[in-house]
């Protein structure tokens, strides 16, 4: 269930900041996947 959105400027700004922070966290996670994969394969001895 999605809760009702508050129309006040404070809540809208907070929602925008949270969305931007979530996108940045996802970008960092995606950027780290190749590094973690190579590290895992190197540790196991496949490379």
Secondary structure as GFF3:
##gff-version 3
##sequence-region A 1 47
A	DSSP	alpha_helix	9	44	.	.	.	ID=ss1
###
